[in-house]
Amino acid sequence: MRNFLIPLSLILLFVSAGCATEPNFPPGLPSGEVEIKVLQDTERRGERFDFETGRIVTELDAAVVGDIFFDRKFLCGSGEPLHVGVQDTQPQSIGADPTAPTTGYTFPLNRDGVPARVGVYVSHVYWIKLTDGKYAKIKIKDALLRDDASDYKSITFEWVYQPDGSTDFKGKPEAEKSEE
């Protein structure tokens, strides 16, 4: 019996160690996980993500709504009139690095609405600087390729948003949240 328990204990230890505890979202900040369809049509309409509402929005009639979208294999900050910036910080936890950088963002290149384009890589974390000066960040969890492997079909990401406009992503401990 003893010989059976040791291997079983080791198996359970490895299985539990392999189960990631991510996402480790900062407490008290709007956050979640979402899957979004990648922009593909020639009319440039598609799904975008809006951090303030925490929802996917659909771009209709060429009206620019939402903060970010995905175009083929790129993460894009919404261009004119929004001018949303994007910055890749390489693979890490979404809870790591609790302070948003204030510089180093890729913004639209010109006033013609050309969006900021940054390559999409699974497990990378991207900071987003929104038009109103607020910050958000996302972590790419999965990127599903099209059948011909030319582009992504959909992308799943974790997100967290700082609605107070600060660069602080530490969040608020539970005790502070209940006092408000």
N, C-alpha and C positions, 0 to 999 in steps of 0.2 A: 504493500500500500504506500509506503514511504517513497519508494522509487517512482511511483506514479505522480505523487504530489509535487515533487521538485520540477519535473518538466512542465506540468500543468501550470505551476506558479510562474515559471519563466515565460511561457506562452502568453499568459494573461498580462504579465508585466510589459512584454513587447507590444501586445495589441493595444493596451491602454496608453503606452508611450507614443504609439503611432497615431492615435486619435488626437488631432490638433484641437487646441482649445480656442483657436481663432474663430470668429473674429473677436478681437479684444478691443471693442469700441470704447472710447473715452466715455465715462458715465455722464449722463445729463445732456449730451449733445445729440441732435437729430442724426440718425444713422440707419443703415439697413443694407440689404443686398438686393440687386435687381438684375434682370436679364433684358438687354435691349437689342433690337434688330439693327443691323448695320445698314447704313445708307447705301443704296445701290442704283436707284433709278436716275435717269439722265435729267429729270426735272428738279433734282436736288431736294426732294421732300423726303421726310422720314421721321424716325423717332429720335427725340432728344431727351436729355435728362435735366430737370429743374431742381436745384438743390433746396431752394427756399420751400417748395411744396413737397419735396421728396418723391416726385412722381415723374413718370415718363409722359412727355407731351408730344403731340404729333404736329409737325410743321405743315401748315396748310397754305395754299396759295402764295408760296414764297415768303410768308411772314416768318421772320426769325423769332423763334420762341425757344426757351430752354437754354441751358448754359453750355452743355457739351453734347457731342454726337460722335459717332464712329463712321468713318468713310473708308471703305475697303479694309486696309490694315493700319489705319491711323486713328488716334484720338484727336479730336478737334475741339478747340474752344470756339464758341459761336462768334462769328465775325460781326460786321456792321449790322446794326448799331451797337452790339453788345461788347465787343472787344474783350473776350474772356481769355486769360492767359493759362498756359499749361506748362508744368515742369515735371520731368521724370526723375525720380530719386532712386531708381534701381529696386531690386527685390528687398523687401523688409515687411514687417508687420504693420498693419494699418494703425495700430496703437503706438508704434515706435515714433520717435521724433515728435515730441509734443508741441513744437513751435513752427508755425508756417513761415517759410522764407518770404522775405519782402522783395527780393530781387531774383533774377535768373529765369523769368517766365518767357515762354515763346508766345508772342502775341500775333494777331493778324499783321501781315507784312505791309499792307497799304490800306487806304481808305476805300478800296473797292470791295470790301467784304471778304477778302481772302482769309480763310480761317487759319488759326494756328494749327499746325499738323505735327504730331509727335508719334513715332512708331509705337504700336501696341505690343507689349510683351507680357505673357502670363507671369504672375507673381510680382510684377513691378507695382510700385506705389507712385501715384501722380498727384502733385499739389495742383489746385485750381485756384486762380485769382479771378474773382467775379467782377463784373462791371461796377458794382456798388462798393468795391473795396473789401468785401468779405471773402473768406477763404473756405475751401473744402478740400477733401482729398479722397482718392479712390484707390482701391487695390484690385487689379485684374485677377479674377479667380479662374476664369475659363474663357476660351475663345474657340468657337465652333467654326470650322472651315466649311466652305461650300463643297459640293461634290467634286468639282474640278480643282479644288485646292487653290484657286486663284485669289480669293478674298475670304474674309471672315463673313459668316452668315449672322451670328449673334455673339454678344460678349456679355459675360456675367461679371459684375463687379460689386465689391463692398464700398460703401461710401459713408463719410461723416462730414458734417457741415457745422461751421461756427457762426451762429446767427448774430452774435453781438458785435461782429466786425473786428474783434481782436485776432491776434495770431496764436492765441492760447488754445491748444487742443488737449490739455490735460483733463478737461472735464471737471465736473463737480462731484465731490463725494456724496453718498446717499444722504448723510445728515444735513448737508447744505441744501440739497434739493428739497427736502421736506420742510425746511424753515421758510422757504419762499412763499 
